[in-house]
Amino acid sequence: MKKAGYSVDELGNDTAPLLKMNRFVFVVMEGKNRTKVAIEGNYGMVAFANNMKELKEGIIDKVQEQFQGKFVGEICIRRFMDTIIKIAN
């Protein structure tokens, strides 16, 4: 019996809990050759790009792919500046 407000994907899994999220946080890190990688930890979404403009587009694509184009909400992109401390003998 299908509950009101719930939908079922092609594998028979309830998808409604996934659609309750209306805000995702992606953390951006710089990879090799100055490429950018954005990681969202709850659903394991990852996007790669050469610059921030492409990365934003890639993040949107990943979220819409995850939710079959039905996501409505906010995406927060967090960028951190690393402070490197070297300790030498």
N, C-alpha and C positions, 0 to 999 in steps of 0.2 A: 504494500500500500504506500503510495507516494504522499508525503507530508506537504501541506500547503507551503509555498515559498521555496521548496527544494526542487532541484533538477538533478538529473542523472546523466553522467557522461557515457561514452560508448562502452566503457568497461563496467558500468553499473554502479559507479561510485557517486555518492552525493557530492555535488559541487557547490551547494549553497554556502557552506562554511568558508570556502575560498573567496566568494564574492562579498563577504562581510567586511573584508579588509578594505579600507578606503585611503590608506596612506602607506607607502613603502619608502624605506630608507636604503639608498645605495651608497656604499662607501667607495670612494675613488682612490686608487693607488696608481703610481707610475711604474710601469713594467720596463722590460728591456727595451733599448732603443727609444726611450721616451714615449712608448705607447701607453695608453690609458686603459685601465681595467676597472670596472664598476661591479661590486658584489652586493647582492641583497641576500641576507642570511636566512630568513625564514622559509623561503621557497627555493633557495639555491639558484636564483637568476643571476647570470653573469653576462656582461657586455664588454666588448673590446673595441677600441678605436684608436686612431692616430691623433685626434684632437677632441676638444670638449664639445664642439658642435656635432660631430659624428657620434660621440659617446651619448649625448642626450637623445639623439634619434634612435640609437641602438637600444637604449634603456626603454624608451617608449615601445619599440618593437617587441622587446622581450616581455614586457608586462602585458601588452595586448595579445601576444601569442599565448602566454600562460592562461589568460582568461578569455580566450576566443573572441577578443575584441569587445568584451562587455565590461571592462574595468572603467569605473568612474571614480576619480578621487585625486589625491596628490602624490607626487613623487618627490622625495627630498634627496638631493645629491650632496653628500658631505665630502669635503676635501680637507685633508689634514696636512699640515706642514711637519715634516720630521725634523727633530733635533738629534743630531748624531753626536754621541759622546765617545771618544776614543780613549781607551786605557791601554797604555803600552808598558812593557817591562823595562 
